[in-house]
Amino acid sequence: LGSWLCCSMGMLVFNKLAIHAFRLPLTLCGLQFLFTVLVMVVGCYSSIKIGSWRDVMRWAMVVPFFTGMILSSILALEYAPMSLVITFRALSPMLSLVAERFYPSPIQVTSLMILSLAGMLPGVVFYVWDMDKSHLSGMCWAVLNIFLAVSDRLLQRLMLSQEQSPVDISKTGLTLLNNLLGCIPLLVAGYFTSEFERVPSAVAELDAVGYVWVMASCVVGVGVSYTGIWVQSLITATSFLVLVNASKFGVIFLEACVIKENA
């Protein structure tokens, strides 16, 4: 939990800084995926275990949502402040709570859980009420990110928990599959948007600080991918999404006091 919290906060901050230095979201996401694949193959090869092709095909259902979640988060951060992305994510546990009631081993719901989740709604309403209208495009990406994140967490929980319907793949194997298979939709999207044609000019415009932010986002991306799978195997999807929201108080503080952007 501690490792994931640190990586999660770092990922949001470094993605925000990296996308402003290197304004090619598909390419940035692809670099993060390829770096994670390299680390898994070179550093964790001996621990990679894949039970069967059936397990691979089952887990492949996660990949579009995992890739979309990462990419939509980067796009939301490009067009809006981090606090907007974080605020909208407060809605995600409510959606996952309903879905997890239909699992083979359903989540137990109490009145206090409902009350605490409902308490997040006023904060979202207050934020949107006084939001800068220039952030509307970022809000659309943030809403899409919610649905992709919820779907990703629900599928991962279903296939990771021993109480549900787990796959026979090691955590390093799952991390490898997420990032390796995730490169495929990125390549397709990059081709149709012609983003890859702009890579040489974007790289030429990068300064030393920009390289640091891009590299930092790749390093932290490895941690987020691996520890995220580890944590999701231990707690419910709803608990994970609540944890995501709770971890972002530090990020809001960083944006307000360190990065000094207007929330």
N, C-alpha and C positions, 0 to 999 in steps of 0.2 A: 504493500500500500504506500509506504513512504517513498520507495523508488518511483512508483508510477506518479504520485503527486508531484514530485520534483520534475519529472520528465514532461508531464502534462502542462504544467505552468510554463516550463521552458519552451515547449513546442509552440504554444500560442504566442509568446513574446517574440521568439526568433522567427516564426513565420511572418509575423507582422512586419518585422524589420527587413526580412529577406525579400518579401514581395514588393516592398517599396524600393529596394536596391536593384532587384532583378524582376522586372514586370512581365514575366512569362509564367503564369501559374501552372500550366500543364508541364512545362519543362522543369520547373522547380519541384513539382510533385514527383516527376519521373526521376530526377536526380536523387531525391530522398529514398525512393523505392529501390533504385539500383544500388545505392550505398548500403542499404539494409541487406539486400541479397548478397552483396560482396562480403559483408561482415558475417552473415550466417554461414556461407559456404566456406570461407577461409577460417573463421574462428570457432565455429560451432558444428562443423561437419560430423564429428563423431557422435553428437547427441541427436542428430536428425533421424527420426524414425517415422516412416509412413507405412501404415498397416496394409492398405489395399487401394486399388484404383477407385473402388466404390466410395471409400472414405474421402479420397481426393475430389471426386465429383460432387459429393455432398457438401464439402467445405467450399467448393467453387461457387456455391450460391452466395456465400458471404462476400466474395471479392468485389462485385459491382457496388455493393453498398459501402464497403470499406473504402474503396477508391473514391466513390462519390462523396463520402463524408469528408475525407481529407481535402479533396479538391474544392468542394463547396465552402469549406472553412477558410481556405486560402483566398478564394474569390470574395467571400464576405469581408475578410480582413482587408482586402485591397480597397473596397469601396465604403467601408464603415469602420468606426472605432471598435476596439476589442470589447468594450463594455456592452455594445449592442449585441454582439454575437453571444456573449456570456448571458445577458439578460434573457434573450429568446430561448436559450437552452434550458432555462428553468421550466419550460413547458414539457420537456421531453419525458420526465418520469411519470407524468400523468398518463401519457399514451402507453408507455411500456407496462404500467401497472395493470391496465385493462387487458392487454395482450397476454401477460403472464398468468392470468387467471385460467387460460385455456391450455396451459402446458400439461404434460403427463403428470408432473408433480407441481401443482399450482401454488403460487405464492399466497401466503396467509395475509389477509388484509384486515387492519383494525381501524377503528374510528379515528385514532390519533394519527395514523398514517395519512388518511384522507384529509384530515384537518391541516396537517403540516404541509402537504403538497398543495392544497387549496390556498394556503397562505402565500404561495409564490405568485399567484395571479395579480394581486394588487401592484406588486413591484413592476411587473411587465407592463401593466396598463399605465402606471405613472410615467414610466420611461418613454413609451411610445407617444403619450399625450404631449410631451414637451420636446419631442425629438426633432433635430434639425432635418428639414425636408430633403436636404442634399444626400441623406443617408438612405433614401427609399430603395435604391437599387441594391444596396448592401443588405437591407432588411429582407428582400426577396431571397437572396442567397442564404441568409440566416434561417429563414423558414424552411427552405429546402434541406438545409443541413440538419435540422431537427428530425425530419422524417427519415433521412438517410442514416443518421446516428442511431435512432431508435431501432430501425430495421437491422442494422449491423449488430447492435448489442443483443437484440432478441435472438437472432440466429446464432451468434457466438455462444450465448448462454445455453441454448438448446443443444449445441454440439460439443460443449466443453464440460458441462456438469455431469457427474456420475449419476445424479438423480434423474436426469432427463434422457437424452438420446445421444451419447457421446461418440465422437469419431476416434479411431485408433491412430492418432498422429501426435507426435511429441510437440511441445510448445515451440521449440526451435523450428520444427517442420512446418507448423502452422504459420509462424512468422515469415518463413521463406515463401510459402505458397501465397500468402496475402500480398506480399510485395512483388513477387515474380509474376503472378497472374494479373496483378493490378496494372502492370506495365502495358498489357494488351489494349484495354480501353483507352489508356492515355495515348498510345501510338495512333489509334484510330481517330480520336478527337483532335490530336495535333495535326494530323494529315488534312482533315476537313476544314480546320480553322486556319491552316497555313502558318501556325505559330512557329514551327521549326525553322521556317525561312528567316525568321527574325532573330534566331539564336546568335549568329555571329556578331550582329550589331549590338545586341544586348550584352554579350560577354565583353565586347570592346569598351562599353560604357561603364562596366563595373570597376569601382576603385577597390583599394585594399580592404576598407571597412566592409564593403559589400560582399567581398569574398568571404570574410569572416562570418557574416550573418548567414550566408548560404550554407557554408560548411557547418556552422553551429546547428542549423535547422536539420541537416542530414544526420549529424551525430545524435541529437536528441530524438530524431525520428526512429532510430534503432531502438532506443529505450522505450519509447511510447508503444511501438509495435509489440515488443516482447513482453514488457510488464503489463500491458493492457490485456493480453491473452491470459497471463498468469492470474491477474486479479479477477477477470471475468469468470475463471474456472472456480473461484471460491465464493463469489457473492452473486445475487440475482441481478438481472439487467436493470431493474428499477433502482436497486441500491447503488449500482455502478453509476447510473446517470445522476443520482443525487450526489454521489461523491464527486462527479465531474463538476457539478454546480458549486459545491462547497469549496473545491480547490481553487476556484477562480476569484475568490475574494482578494487573494494576494495579487492576482493579475490586474484587477481593477485598481488596487493601490499603486502598482507599478505604472499603469497608464496615467493615472491622475498626478502622481508625484515625481515619477522618473522620466517617462517618455513624454509627459506634458502635452497630451493631445486633448482636444475637447471631446468629452464623452457624449 
